[in-house]
Amino acid sequence: MPQRGWRPYLQTGLWVRDHLLKVGKDYVYRMWKLFNEFLEANGMPPVTYKSFRNYIYLLKKNGLIVPIARTPSSKGGFYRTWYTINPALVNDPRWNNPLASIYPYARLGGKRYYKVR
């Protein structure tokens, strides 16, 4: 049975970092497919494309990954944006939690945020 909920031993940001270090450059759809294969191989439920795309946006906003090229998609009408890792930030702690580095109160969670506020 697949494990549900938070995965303490797996962080999406670290997987993306290791993947981009291994392959050099990649686009979001392919990374999402490979990440879901990895999750299913480890008995965990897959993530949606939208949530994975949002995570890539957070990594990009933090400067951890950078777009290097745009190529036409095989489907037509869309462009693929190819990303690579920012070499200056390979060991940056923001890989662990890119959301909290942009929104510091995200570390608290909803209930604790309202107590602080």
N, C-alpha and C positions, 0 to 999 in steps of 0.2 A: 504494500500500500504506500502511495507517495506521501512524503512528509509535507505537512502544511505549515504555513506561518513563516516566521523569521528564520533565516538560515545563518546561524552564528559562525559557521565555519566557511561560508562562501560569501564573498563580497563582489558585487557586479563590477565595481570600479577596478578592483584588482584583476578580475578576469579580463576586462577590456585592455588594461595595461599590459598584461602578460601576452595576450593575443596579438596586440599591435607590435610588441617587441619581437614576437616570433615571425609574423608575416610582413611587417614593414608598413603596409597601408591596406586599408579595407573600407568598404562602404557599410552603411548601417544595416541594410536588409540581410546581407551575408553574415555580419556579426551576430545579428539576432537569431538567424537560423542555427549557427554553430553554437551559440550560447544555450538555446533550447535543447539541442542534441546533447550537450554536456549535462544539462539539468536532468534530462530524462535518463541518461546513462547512470546518474547517481541517485535515481529514484525520487526526484523532486518534480513538482508540477512546472510546466512551462510558463513563461511570462508573456504578456501581450506585446505586440509590436509597438503600440502607443507608449506603454510604460518604459520599454527599452529605449525608444526614441527620445523620450523626456530625459532619461538618464544620460544619454549621449549629449543632449543639449546642456545639461549641468556640467559635464566634463569640459565641453567646449567653452562655456561661460567662465569657468575657472582657468581656462588656458592650458589645461592638461593635454588636450588633443587639439590639433589644428587642421583645418581643411586645406588640402593641397591641390585638388583638381575637381572639375565637374565634367562628367561625360554623359552623353545621351544614354538613356536606359534602353534595354532591348524591347521593352513594351511600347516605347514611343511616347512622346509628350512629357515625360518626366526626365529629370537629370539625377544622376547619382553623384553624391558628394563623397569624395574619397578623403579619409582622415588618416593622420599619422600621429604618433606620440610627440609631444614637445620634449626634445632631448634635455632641456634644462630642468625639467620637472619630473624626471623619472621616479625619484624617491621622495616626492612631496607627500606629506601626510594627508593632503586633500583627496587623494585617491580613496581613502577609507570612507569618507563621508562628504561628498561634494555639496550636498544640499546644506549641511550645517555651516559650511564656510561662506555660503552666500546669505543664508538666513540663520543667524546664530541661535534663535529661539527654537529652531526645528529640533535641536537636541533634546529639548525638554519634553516634547510630546504635548498633545492638546490640553489635557487636564492640568498639568503642571504649569503650562504657559499662562492659563487664566489666573492661577494663584499668584504668579509673579507680576502680572499686569495689574 
